[in-house]
């Protein structure tokens, strides 16, 4: 008889049992009894009861009542909670990890571990009768994250990240991040029940563009190809075939590389390949393909014109024309499309839903929460009169409404830009005067982030005219800040998510600058600097590590090669490997110069103590980092360093 013994670890070790069979065992075992299941006869038989071992009280505190749960929420710092069911006990698979984290991090004041029995705690009712481990992360009494499954690498990463943040907060090095408390039960779980809870994730593909291809800018080509791919929907309208949901250039963790490329593990050079992938930045794309559509393509078939007219009106020789005929063909898979575009050699794809879901949890831990809450960016514009009179009050209102201001700038619009934001008034008699005014005085542009950001901003600013605003929405910004010589809404917002992304790029065009981390900076400090760069909103577009010989250094420091002190600069650069990067964001040159601080670290400590040179610089030569001073200098330096020939030089080192 093929049988299954029901234990606390059955969710991981039992593959032959169906979900229904597991559910049966859970029900039968709800009173502390153990059973075996005949997988052929589908009969459950009582077996000797061996209660699951409990947690180590030296590591995990035990929460088995609502009172204890409420007391736990008073903990200072981070509490990691293993939510378990009485019939299976706490998850043994992670107890060693928790013990390791407790010992290595040594933060007993701000790091706690607990086990919580869902059956006896009202708050944890959504987790009752679930056959998958769940780990909750409580930060100062607020549940900020949830991980399903005994995913040790993900749990480890989440704990370390949250503790690092908490350390910086306690030390006064950063403001406390404003985390939103997550719901314990997803809407889909409440609607669809346990089956939906156990099923993994979304229909995403994950693509990795390896370091050598990133250096050759193949990631840019691939993203452009993906954005060019359109299909026809059922209404014969074009829709994007692929949507890049999230993208990032990053150093991939070794465990992710090994799992992603596990199908190559038997190759003789696998270890060398793993070392290569983790040695530089890869471009990671999370891509959705939407619902399975059918692509409508045009085919041809001959049709004689003689069918359209009487034969006696035609010449003897009949001419044949081709009439369009629609045929249906399924859209490309991501791999097929990249193959057809001759890009597959640079880009590796994973399309297994559950694997992609796990990778997303590790690499982009906030992505799913943001996606489920529909976090959106939108462009907002304050027109000249309202900007001049009420800017500060409006910015306070924006923040009070829950928006995060990602970027902001004063801008005098071109005629084309003015026509875009005033298109609602193009049929009005004052349109020409309005455009002239918009182009002669500064406006204020912002990029705002919020749940349902596009629609929320449109609702907040109100209708397009003052008359409508006063009549139907007197609480709108249009009505509250009514001003000026035109009877219009003095605020603008993007009409859709797609329009917002395009307008943001138009009003805040990306700019690139060259950045360098000098040899004396330790590996740990380098990783801290790279993390600071990403937190500041820069994209690390290109990166390579290389030994800067005088020939290479001249291409970066060409402005000072004739200075007397330059030989000292060369001496510092020749002492080891430097990290050279191209950083991209709006206003990148000025933003990077502000971030690195004054040239002399001692001066930086006085006037810009949070700058990179203040934190990591030693003296005026070993001042940790370098950046281009002007846009033209940045462009020339990038062109000098990141050419095909120089890329090969860098790879040799």
Buried (B, 14 or more C-beta within 10 A) or exposed (E): EEBBBBBBBBBEEBEEBEEEBBBBBBEBBBEEEBBBBEBEEEEBEEBEEEEBEEBBEEBBBBBBBEEBBEEBEEBBBBBBBBBBBBBBBBBBBBBEBBBEBBEEBEBEEBBBBBBBBBBBBEBBEBBBBBBBBBBBBBBBEEBBBBBBBBBBBBBBBBBEEBBEBBBBBBEEEEEEEEBBEBBBEBEEBEEEEBEEBBEBBBEBBBBBBBBBBBBBBBBBBBBEBBEEBBBBBEEEEEBBBBBBBBBBBBBBBEBBBBBBBEEEEEEEEBEEBBEBBBEBBBBBBBBBBBEEBBBBEEEEEEBEEEEEEEEEEBEEEEEEEEEEEEEEEEBBEBBEBBBEBEBBEBBBBBBEBEBBBBBBBBBBBEBBBBBBBEBBBBBBBBBBBBBBBBEEEBBEBBEEEEBBEBBBBEBEBEEEBBBBBBEBBEEBEEBEEBBEBBBEEBBBBBBBBBBBBBBBBBEBBBBBBBEBBBEEBEEBBBBBBBEBEBBBBBBBBBBEBEBBBEBBEEBBEEBBBBBBBBBBBEEEBBEBBBEBBBEEBBBBBBBBBBBBEEEBBBBBBEEEEEEEEBEEBBEBBBBEBBBBBBBBBBBBBBBBBEBBBBEBBEBBBEEBEEBBBBBBBBEBBBBBBBBBBEBEBBBBBBEBBBEEEBBEBBBEE
